[in-house]
């Protein structure tokens, strides 16, 4: 087993665990009267992230050297991911679900940024391929993610506008 196998495998397992956690949170939020926005584009989010992991698993040589600097950046991004998830707690999900009357989260990274999770994800999509020198995968998926996030952020901002008093 190579470093590539371990790193990509751990990221895939992390994402699967997060999907299970997100699904449980989504169910709880919907049971509390939550409303989902952007359900139509959600399959594209799943497709993009799945294709990114598959590209890393298939297109990157298993014996590719690991750039420790980029690996350190990726690990720091995991700290950001955990900070976002801890700050949102039971409101963290991979879908856009708002619960009318629920307070907006303003703790953690949300004190500084409006969409910190998307900044982390954009960083991860760019940096993990660079760990293996796969700049083509980094560029292609970063561009696709940018297009998708542009739409997703617009949908999320619209869903939260009333709760923000906008």
C-alpha positions as CSV (number, residue, x, y, z in Angstrom):
1,X,0.0,0.0,0.0
2,X,1.4,3.4,-1.0
3,X,1.1,6.8,0.6
4,X,-1.2,7.7,-2.3
5,X,-3.5,4.8,-1.4
6,X,-3.5,5.7,2.3
7,X,-4.2,9.4,1.7
8,X,-6.9,9.0,-1.0
9,X,-8.5,6.2,1.0
10,X,-8.6,8.2,4.2
11,X,-10.2,11.1,2.4
12,X,-12.8,8.8,0.8
13,X,-13.6,7.3,4.2
14,X,-13.8,10.8,5.8
15,X,-16.3,11.9,3.1
16,X,-18.4,8.8,3.4
17,X,-18.6,9.3,7.2
18,X,-19.5,13.0,6.7
19,X,-22.3,12.0,4.2
20,X,-23.8,9.8,6.9
21,X,-23.5,12.5,9.5
22,X,-25.0,15.0,7.1
23,X,-27.9,12.7,6.2
24,X,-28.8,12.3,9.9
25,X,-28.6,16.1,10.4
26,X,-30.7,16.7,7.3
27,X,-33.4,14.3,8.5
28,X,-33.5,16.0,11.9
29,X,-33.7,19.5,10.3
30,X,-36.5,18.5,7.9
31,X,-38.4,16.9,10.8
32,X,-38.1,20.3,12.7
33,X,-39.8,22.0,9.7
34,X,-36.6,22.7,7.7
35,X,-36.9,23.6,4.1
36,X,-34.4,22.5,1.5
37,X,-33.2,24.9,-1.2
38,X,-31.2,23.9,-4.3
39,X,-32.2,20.2,-4.3
40,X,-31.9,20.3,-8.1
41,X,-28.2,21.0,-8.1
42,X,-27.3,18.7,-5.2
43,X,-26.6,15.7,-7.4
44,X,-24.1,17.8,-9.3
45,X,-22.3,18.5,-6.0
46,X,-22.1,14.8,-5.3
47,X,-21.0,14.0,-8.8
48,X,-18.3,16.6,-8.7
49,X,-16.8,15.4,-5.4
50,X,-17.1,11.8,-6.4
51,X,-15.4,12.4,-9.7
52,X,-12.7,14.3,-8.0
53,X,-11.9,11.4,-5.7
54,X,-12.1,8.9,-8.6
55,X,-9.7,11.1,-10.6
56,X,-7.3,11.1,-7.7
57,X,-7.6,7.3,-7.3
58,X,-7.3,6.5,-11.0
59,X,-5.4,9.2,-12.8
60,X,-2.6,9.8,-10.2
61,X,0.1,7.2,-10.3
62,X,0.1,5.2,-7.0
63,X,3.8,5.8,-6.6
64,X,3.6,9.5,-7.1
65,X,5.8,11.4,-4.7
66,X,4.1,13.2,-1.9
67,X,4.8,16.9,-1.5
68,X,4.9,17.4,2.3
69,X,4.2,21.1,2.0
70,X,1.0,20.6,0.2
71,X,0.1,17.8,2.5
72,X,0.6,20.1,5.5
73,X,-1.8,22.7,3.8
74,X,-4.3,19.9,3.2
75,X,-4.1,18.8,6.8
76,X,-4.6,22.4,8.0
77,X,-7.7,22.6,5.7
78,X,-9.0,19.6,7.6
79,X,-8.7,21.6,10.8
80,X,-10.8,24.3,9.1
81,X,-13.4,21.6,8.0
82,X,-13.7,20.4,11.6
83,X,-14.0,24.0,12.9
84,X,-16.9,24.6,10.5
85,X,-18.6,21.3,11.4
86,X,-18.2,21.9,15.1
87,X,-19.5,25.5,14.8
88,X,-22.6,24.4,12.9
89,X,-23.1,21.3,15.0
90,X,-26.5,19.8,14.3
91,X,-27.0,22.3,11.5
92,X,-24.1,21.0,9.4
93,X,-25.2,19.2,6.3
94,X,-24.2,18.8,2.7
95,X,-27.5,20.2,1.6
96,X,-29.0,23.7,2.0
97,X,-31.6,23.3,4.7
98,X,-33.0,26.2,6.6
99,X,-35.2,26.0,9.7
100,X,-37.5,29.0,9.9
101,X,-36.9,30.9,13.1
102,X,-33.7,29.1,14.0
103,X,-30.8,31.4,14.8
104,X,-28.0,32.0,12.3
105,X,-24.7,30.5,13.4
106,X,-22.3,33.4,14.0
107,X,-19.6,31.5,16.0
108,X,-16.4,30.0,14.9
109,X,-15.3,30.8,11.4
110,X,-18.7,32.3,10.7
111,X,-17.6,35.4,12.7
112,X,-15.1,36.1,9.9
113,X,-16.6,34.7,6.7
114,X,-20.0,34.2,5.3
115,X,-19.3,30.8,3.7
116,X,-16.2,29.3,5.4
117,X,-17.1,25.7,4.4
118,X,-17.0,26.6,0.7
119,X,-13.6,28.2,1.2
120,X,-12.3,25.1,2.8
121,X,-13.8,22.8,0.1
122,X,-12.3,25.0,-2.6
123,X,-8.9,24.7,-0.9
124,X,-9.2,21.0,-0.6
125,X,-10.2,20.4,-4.2
126,X,-7.1,22.4,-5.3
127,X,-4.6,21.3,-2.8
128,X,-5.1,17.5,-2.5
129,X,-4.2,16.9,-6.2
130,X,-1.1,19.1,-5.7
131,X,0.1,16.8,-2.9
132,X,0.8,14.3,-5.8
133,X,1.8,16.9,-8.4
134,X,-1.5,16.5,-10.3
135,X,-1.9,20.1,-11.2
136,X,-4.3,19.2,-14.1
137,X,-6.8,17.6,-11.7
138,X,-6.4,20.6,-9.4
139,X,-7.1,23.0,-12.2
140,X,-10.0,21.1,-13.8
141,X,-11.9,20.4,-10.6
142,X,-11.2,23.8,-9.1
143,X,-12.8,25.4,-12.2
144,X,-15.8,23.1,-12.1
145,X,-16.2,23.7,-8.4
146,X,-16.0,27.4,-8.9
147,X,-18.9,27.3,-11.4
148,X,-21.0,25.1,-9.1
149,X,-20.2,27.1,-6.0
150,X,-21.1,30.4,-7.7
151,X,-24.6,29.0,-8.2
152,X,-24.8,27.3,-4.8
153,X,-23.8,30.3,-2.9
154,X,-26.5,32.4,-4.7
155,X,-29.1,29.7,-3.7
156,X,-27.9,29.6,-0.1
157,X,-27.8,33.4,0.2
158,X,-31.4,33.6,-1.1
159,X,-32.5,30.9,1.3
160,X,-31.0,32.7,4.3
161,X,-31.9,36.3,3.2
162,X,-35.0,36.5,5.3
163,X,-33.3,35.2,8.4
164,X,-30.5,37.7,7.9
165,X,-33.0,40.5,7.6
166,X,-32.1,41.2,4.0
